[in-house]
Amino acid sequence: MNWMKDVVYKPIGVVHSPFKVPQDVPIQSVAAEGVMGYVEVAGEYVEGLRDVEGFSHLILVYHCHLAQDYSLLVRPFLDEKLHGVFSTRAPSRPNPIGVSVVRLTKMEKNVLHIQDVDIIDGTPLLDIKPFVPDFDQRKAERIGWLTKKVDKLHSSRDDGRFAKNTRL
């Protein structure tokens, strides 16, 4: 198929956090309340940070560089049953892209100090977008298989099931 060409992204920076390995990382940023980190944006992209400090929260889009090869059926962190990968937020997926909403606490030149970080240290950053509640929050009528599992979020942590089998 002609439309099935490779898509290549160049990281715009790197995320730094206290998490050196996947194990024990909160599985969503809302469960990482208070965890501090920072984003180091490459010099060539600094001009693109203009006006970012006007936002309290940012959406970080990143490459899950430590994710193992994907399977279309996965056992997600909040359940013991297999689910289709696209009905989960598992990091091992056909395109291992992660998305987190973080709080911006301070900006210094090319460094964004952030909080509520659920990202592994050294993760390549692909993009930054402002979080705007009027754009980004919707009332969901259904949350699928998570309906009876979402209450486990704050106590759940990454157990390494999606990480490559290499020691860091």
N, C-alpha and C positions, 0 to 999 in steps of 0.2 A: 504494500500500500504506500502510495507516495507521501501521505501525510504522516507516516510512521518514521520520521527521521529522528536521529539523536538530538537531544536538547542538552546543551552544556551550559553550566553556570559557573561564574567566577566568584569566589567568596569576596565579600566587601569588608570583612573583618573577622574577629574571633571573639567568642564568649569566654569569659573567665568566671569560675565559680569555685566553691569549696569542694565540689564533687569530682574526684579524680578517676573514679570507676563507676560504671552504671549501678552497681549494687547499692541499695539504700537511698537512691535519689527519689524524692517525691515524684509521683507519677503525673501530676498536673501542677501548674504554677499556683493555682488557688490553694493547694495543699503545701506549698512551700513558703507560706507567709513568714516574712521577716528574713528569709535567706538572702544574704547580700552577694553581689557579684558586680562585674563590670563588662562592658563591651568596648573593645578596642577597634575602632574603624580605621581602615587603611587610609593613608594620607591623601590618595587620589580621590577619595569620596567625601572628604571633610566638608566641602562646600555644600554638599547635599544634606548636611545636618542643620543648616540654617532653620531656625524657628522650631526645632524639635523640643527645646526646653520649655515651650509653651504647653506641652502635653504632660499630664501626670502619668499616663500609662502608654506603653508602646507594645506593638505586636512584633515579635522577633520571629523571622522565618529562617530556619537553619537546616543544615545537612546532618543527619544522624550518622556521623562517620564511624561509630563503633557498632552499628547495627549489623547483625548477621544477615545472610541471604534470606529473602522472604519466602513465606508460604502463603497460599491464598486462604488457608484455614489456620487460625491461631487460637491459643488459649490465652486470653488477655489477663492482665493483672487482677482484675476484679471478678473473675469468674473461673470456674474449673472446666466449663464446657467449651468446645470449639465454636468459633464464630468466623464469618467471612472477614478477612482483613479490613475491608472497607467499612465494616460496621464497628471497627475498633479504632483506637488511637495508638496501636502498637507501632514502635519505631521501625521494625522490620517490615518493609512494604516494597512494592515495585519501585517506587521513588521514595527513598528514606528521608522525607522532609518532615521536620518538626515545626510546630507553631506554639509559641508561648506568649501570654500577656504578662508583662512585667511592669513594675512601678519605676518610673524614672525619678531618682532622688537628686541627681546633680549631673551637670555636664561640664567637662573641662577639655576644651579643644576637641580632640578626637576620641575622648573617653567618656562613655555614658555610664554613670554609676546607677545600678539597678537593684531592685529588691523583689522578692517572691520568685527566686530563680530555681527552676527545675531542670537545668541544662548542665551537661557534663563539661568540665573545664577543657578548653581547647577546641570546642565545637566551632566549625566554620559557619560564619554568619552569611546568609544569602541576601537578606533584605530586612528593612525596618519600616514599619508603617505606624502611623498614629492610631491609637485606640480611641474611638469616638462612640460613646454609649448609644447615641441616636442612630449610628450607622451599624453598630456591631452587636447589639443586644436584641434578641427576639424572644418572644414567649413561645416556647416549644410545647406542642400538644402531646408529643410522644418522645420518649427517649429509649425506645426499644428494649433490648435485653438488660440495659442498665437500670431500669425502673426499680428493681429490688436490690441493686448492687451499689448505687451511688453513695449510700450512707457509709460505705467502707473506704471512700476516697482518702480522707484525712489520715487514716491509720495504715494505708497501703504504701509500700515502697517498692522500687525496682528490685527484683531478685536476680537479675542477670539473665533471664530466660531469652532475651532478644539480643544479647551481646555476642560479638564474635568470640570464638574460643581461644583468645589470646590473653595472656597476662600482661597487664600494663605496667 
